[in-house]
Amino acid sequence: MSHPWLVIVDPQVIFADPSSEWATPEFDAAAETVESLLPAFGDRVLVTRWLPTASRDGSWGEYFAAWPFADVPADDRLYELVPRAREWSRHPPIDRPTFGKWGPELVARLGENPRLVLAGVSTDCCVLSTALAAADGGAWVSVVSDACAASTPGNGAAALHVMGLYPPQLRVMGSAQLLAELG
Protein backbone atom coordinates (compact mmCIF):
# COMPACT_ATOMS: atom_id res chain seq x y z
CA MET A 1 0.00 0.00 0.00
CA SER A 2 1.39 3.43 -0.91
CA HIS A 3 1.40 5.74 2.07
CA PRO A 4 -2.13 7.09 2.50
CA TRP A 5 -3.47 10.21 4.17
CA LEU A 6 -5.37 9.98 7.46
CA VAL A 7 -8.60 11.99 7.26
CA ILE A 8 -10.30 12.48 10.63
CA VAL A 9 -13.94 13.32 10.07
CA ASP A 10 -15.59 15.95 12.29
CA PRO A 11 -14.00 15.64 15.76
CA GLN A 12 -16.18 18.49 16.99
CA VAL A 13 -17.77 19.51 20.27
CA ILE A 14 -21.28 18.79 18.93
CA PHE A 15 -20.38 15.08 18.69
CA ALA A 16 -18.24 14.86 21.83
CA ASP A 17 -20.17 16.83 24.46
CA PRO A 18 -22.39 14.40 26.41
CA SER A 19 -25.07 17.09 26.70
CA SER A 20 -25.37 17.36 22.90
CA GLU A 21 -28.23 15.58 21.18
CA TRP A 22 -25.63 14.33 18.68
CA ALA A 23 -23.15 13.01 21.23
CA THR A 24 -21.47 9.80 20.12
CA PRO A 25 -20.97 7.51 23.12
CA GLU A 26 -17.67 6.08 21.82
CA PHE A 27 -16.10 9.46 20.98
CA ASP A 28 -13.31 9.33 23.60
CA ALA A 29 -12.35 5.74 22.76
CA ALA A 30 -12.23 6.56 19.04
CA ALA A 31 -10.14 9.68 19.76
CA GLU A 32 -7.62 7.58 21.69
CA THR A 33 -7.33 5.21 18.75
CA VAL A 34 -6.90 8.15 16.36
CA GLU A 35 -4.06 9.42 18.54
CA SER A 36 -2.37 6.01 18.36
CA LEU A 37 -2.46 6.26 14.55
CA LEU A 38 -1.04 9.77 14.20
CA PRO A 39 2.69 8.86 14.36
CA ALA A 40 2.26 6.51 11.39
CA PHE A 41 1.02 9.37 9.20
CA GLY A 42 3.31 12.28 10.14
CA ASP A 43 2.29 15.34 8.14
CA ARG A 44 -0.26 13.35 6.11
CA VAL A 45 -3.19 14.08 8.46
CA LEU A 46 -6.26 16.17 7.70
CA VAL A 47 -9.19 17.05 9.96
CA THR A 48 -12.65 18.01 8.71
CA ARG A 49 -15.52 19.93 10.25
CA TRP A 50 -19.21 19.84 9.43
CA LEU A 51 -20.51 23.38 9.43
CA PRO A 52 -24.18 24.17 8.92
CA THR A 53 -25.15 25.66 5.61
CA ALA A 54 -26.63 29.13 5.76
CA SER A 55 -29.37 28.02 3.38
CA ARG A 56 -32.54 26.42 4.67
CA ASP A 57 -33.70 25.64 1.15
CA GLY A 58 -34.51 22.09 0.19
CA SER A 59 -34.20 19.34 2.76
CA TRP A 60 -31.86 21.37 5.01
CA GLY A 61 -34.84 23.44 6.20
CA GLU A 62 -36.60 20.33 7.50
CA TYR A 63 -33.35 18.96 8.86
CA PHE A 64 -32.71 22.00 11.04
CA ALA A 65 -36.38 22.11 12.08
CA ALA A 66 -35.91 18.55 13.37
CA TRP A 67 -32.66 19.50 15.17
CA PRO A 68 -33.19 23.07 16.43
CA PHE A 69 -30.33 22.83 18.97
CA ALA A 70 -27.92 22.61 16.01
CA ASP A 71 -29.46 25.54 14.15
CA VAL A 72 -26.86 28.00 15.36
CA PRO A 73 -24.24 30.03 13.46
CA ALA A 74 -21.23 28.15 12.12
CA ASP A 75 -18.97 29.98 14.57
CA ASP A 76 -20.86 28.60 17.60
CA ARG A 77 -18.71 26.59 20.05
CA LEU A 78 -20.67 23.44 19.12
CA TYR A 79 -18.85 23.41 15.79
CA GLU A 80 -15.35 23.90 17.19
CA LEU A 81 -12.87 21.06 17.09
CA VAL A 82 -12.49 19.38 20.47
CA PRO A 83 -9.29 20.65 22.14
CA ARG A 84 -7.29 17.45 21.56
CA ALA A 85 -8.14 17.44 17.83
CA ARG A 86 -6.69 20.92 17.32
CA GLU A 87 -3.22 19.34 17.55
CA TRP A 88 -3.83 16.41 15.21
CA SER A 89 -3.00 18.13 11.93
CA ARG A 90 -0.61 20.85 10.81
CA HIS A 91 -3.04 21.69 8.01
CA PRO A 92 -6.12 23.91 8.38
CA PRO A 93 -9.39 21.99 8.80
CA ILE A 94 -11.48 21.25 5.76
CA ASP A 95 -14.92 22.72 6.39
CA ARG A 96 -17.97 21.53 4.46
CA PRO A 97 -21.72 22.06 4.90
CA THR A 98 -22.42 18.48 3.80
CA PHE A 99 -22.35 15.15 5.59
CA GLY A 100 -19.78 13.79 3.19
CA LYS A 101 -16.41 15.50 3.22
CA TRP A 102 -15.26 14.22 -0.16
CA GLY A 103 -15.26 17.17 -2.51
CA PRO A 104 -13.04 19.68 -4.26
CA GLU A 105 -11.28 20.72 -1.05
CA LEU A 106 -10.09 17.17 -0.27
CA VAL A 107 -9.23 16.45 -3.89
CA ALA A 108 -7.14 19.65 -3.99
CA ARG A 109 -5.19 18.52 -0.92
CA LEU A 110 -4.90 14.81 -1.73
CA GLY A 111 -4.73 14.76 -5.53
CA GLU A 112 -6.60 12.55 -7.93
CA ASN A 113 -7.30 8.93 -6.95
CA PRO A 114 -5.60 9.07 -3.53
CA ARG A 115 -5.34 6.46 -0.84
CA LEU A 116 -6.98 7.61 2.34
CA VAL A 117 -7.75 6.24 5.76
CA LEU A 118 -10.91 7.48 7.45
CA ALA A 119 -11.59 7.83 11.15
CA GLY A 120 -13.98 10.02 13.13
CA VAL A 121 -17.66 10.62 13.65
CA SER A 122 -20.26 9.70 13.07
CA THR A 123 -19.69 6.29 11.54
CA ASP A 124 -23.32 6.11 10.46
CA CYS A 125 -23.48 9.57 8.89
CA CYS A 126 -20.44 11.66 7.94
CA VAL A 127 -17.89 8.82 7.81
CA LEU A 128 -20.22 6.65 5.71
CA SER A 129 -21.09 9.57 3.39
CA THR A 130 -17.42 10.47 2.97
CA ALA A 131 -16.29 6.89 2.36
CA LEU A 132 -18.85 6.13 -0.34
CA ALA A 133 -18.34 9.43 -2.17
CA ALA A 134 -14.53 9.04 -2.06
CA ALA A 135 -14.76 5.52 -3.46
CA ASP A 136 -17.07 6.78 -6.20
CA GLY A 137 -14.53 9.53 -6.87
CA GLY A 138 -11.77 7.01 -7.54
CA ALA A 139 -10.05 6.97 -4.15
CA TRP A 140 -8.94 3.86 -2.31
CA VAL A 141 -10.51 4.10 1.14
CA SER A 142 -9.81 2.27 4.38
CA VAL A 143 -12.13 2.89 7.33
CA VAL A 144 -10.61 2.19 10.74
CA SER A 145 -13.50 0.68 12.68
CA ASP A 146 -12.11 1.30 16.17
CA ALA A 147 -11.16 4.89 15.31
CA CYS A 148 -14.79 5.76 14.51
CA ALA A 149 -17.72 6.53 16.79
CA ALA A 150 -21.38 6.19 15.88
CA SER A 151 -24.68 7.52 17.15
CA THR A 152 -25.29 4.08 18.70
CA PRO A 153 -23.30 0.83 18.65
CA GLY A 154 -25.96 -0.81 16.49
CA ASN A 155 -25.97 2.03 13.96
CA GLY A 156 -22.17 1.92 13.84
CA ALA A 157 -22.16 -1.82 13.19
CA ALA A 158 -24.71 -1.39 10.41
CA ALA A 159 -22.68 1.39 8.76
CA LEU A 160 -19.47 -0.65 8.95
CA HIS A 161 -21.31 -3.62 7.44
CA VAL A 162 -22.54 -1.49 4.53
CA MET A 163 -19.08 -0.04 3.91
CA GLY A 164 -17.67 -3.57 3.99
CA LEU A 165 -19.74 -4.36 0.88
CA TYR A 166 -17.57 -2.13 -1.36
CA PRO A 167 -14.20 -3.83 -1.78
CA PRO A 168 -11.70 -3.27 -3.31
CA GLN A 169 -12.37 0.49 -3.34
CA LEU A 170 -13.44 0.50 0.32
CA ARG A 171 -12.08 -1.65 3.13
CA VAL A 172 -13.01 -1.78 6.81
CA MET A 173 -10.28 -2.77 9.25
CA GLY A 174 -9.13 -2.33 12.82
CA SER A 175 -6.26 -0.08 13.85
CA ALA A 176 -3.93 -3.04 14.56
CA GLN A 177 -4.36 -4.35 11.00
CA LEU A 178 -3.80 -0.90 9.51
CA LEU A 179 -0.64 -0.28 11.52
CA ALA A 180 0.69 -3.73 10.56
CA GLU A 181 0.10 -2.94 6.87
CA LEU A 182 1.78 0.43 7.16
CA GLY A 183 4.73 -1.31 8.83
Residue pairs with C-beta under 8 A, 6 or more apart in sequence:
1 115
1 181
1 182
2 115
3 41
3 44
3 115
3 182
4 41
4 44
4 114
4 115
4 116
4 117
4 140
4 142
5 41
5 44
5 45
5 46
5 109
5 110
5 114
5 115
5 116
5 117
6 34
6 37
6 38
6 40
6 41
6 44
6 45
6 46
6 116
6 117
6 119
7 45
7 46
7 47
7 48
7 101
7 106
7 116
7 117
7 118
7 119
7 120
7 130
8 34
8 45
8 46
8 47
8 48
8 85
8 88
8 89
8 119
8 120
9 48
9 101
9 118
9 119
9 120
9 121
9 126
9 127
9 130
10 48
10 49
10 50
10 101
10 120
10 121
10 122
10 126
11 27
11 31
11 34
11 47
11 81
11 82
11 84
11 85
11 88
11 120
11 121
12 49
12 50
12 78
12 79
12 80
12 81
12 82
12 85
12 121
13 20
13 77
13 78
13 79
13 80
13 81
13 82
14 20
14 22
14 70
14 78
14 79
15 22
15 23
15 24
15 27
15 121
15 122
15 149
16 23
16 24
16 27
16 28
16 31
16 82
17 23
17 78
20 69
20 78
21 67
21 69
21 70
22 67
22 70
22 122
22 151
24 30
24 121
24 122
24 149
24 150
24 151
25 149
25 152
25 153
26 148
26 149
26 150
26 153
26 156
27 121
27 149
29 146
29 149
30 119
30 120
30 121
30 146
30 147
30 148
30 149
31 82
31 84
31 85
33 119
33 144
33 146
33 147
33 175
34 88
34 119
34 120
34 147
35 84
35 88
36 175
36 179
37 117
37 119
37 144
37 147
37 175
37 178
37 179
38 45
38 88
40 178
40 179
40 182
41 117
43 90
45 88
45 89
45 90
45 91
46 89
46 91
46 93
46 94
46 106
46 109
46 110
47 81
47 85
47 88
47 89
47 91
47 93
47 94
48 93
48 94
48 95
48 96
48 101
48 106
48 120
48 126
48 130
49 79
49 81
49 93
49 94
49 95
49 96
50 79
50 96
50 97
50 98
50 99
50 101
50 126
51 74
51 79
51 95
51 96
51 97
52 64
52 70
52 71
52 72
52 73
52 74
52 79
52 97
53 60
53 97
53 98
54 74
54 97
56 64
64 70
64 71
65 71
70 78
72 78
72 79
74 95
81 93
91 109
94 101
94 105
94 106
94 109
95 105
96 103
96 105
98 129
99 125
99 126
99 129
99 130
100 126
100 129
100 130
100 132
100 133
101 126
101 129
101 130
102 130
102 133
102 134
102 137
102 139
103 133
106 134
107 137
110 116
110 139
112 138
113 138
113 139
113 140
114 139
114 140
115 139
115 140
115 142
116 134
116 139
116 140
116 141
116 142
117 141
117 142
117 143
117 144
117 178
118 127
118 130
118 131
118 134
118 141
118 142
118 143
118 144
118 148
119 127
119 143
119 144
119 147
119 148
120 126
120 127
120 147
120 148
120 149
121 127
121 148
121 149
121 150
122 148
122 149
122 150
122 151
123 148
123 149
123 150
123 155
123 156
123 159
123 160
124 150
124 151
124 152
124 155
124 156
124 158
124 159
125 151
127 143
127 148
127 159
128 159
128 162
128 163
131 141
131 143
131 163
131 166
131 170
132 163
132 166
132 170
134 141
135 141
135 166
135 169
135 170
139 169
140 168
140 169
141 169
141 170
141 171
142 170
142 171
142 172
142 173
142 178
143 160
143 163
143 170
143 171
143 172
143 173
144 173
144 174
144 175
144 178
145 160
145 172
145 173
145 174
146 174
146 175
147 175
148 156
148 160
149 156
150 156
150 157
150 159
160 172
163 170
163 172
164 170
164 171
164 172
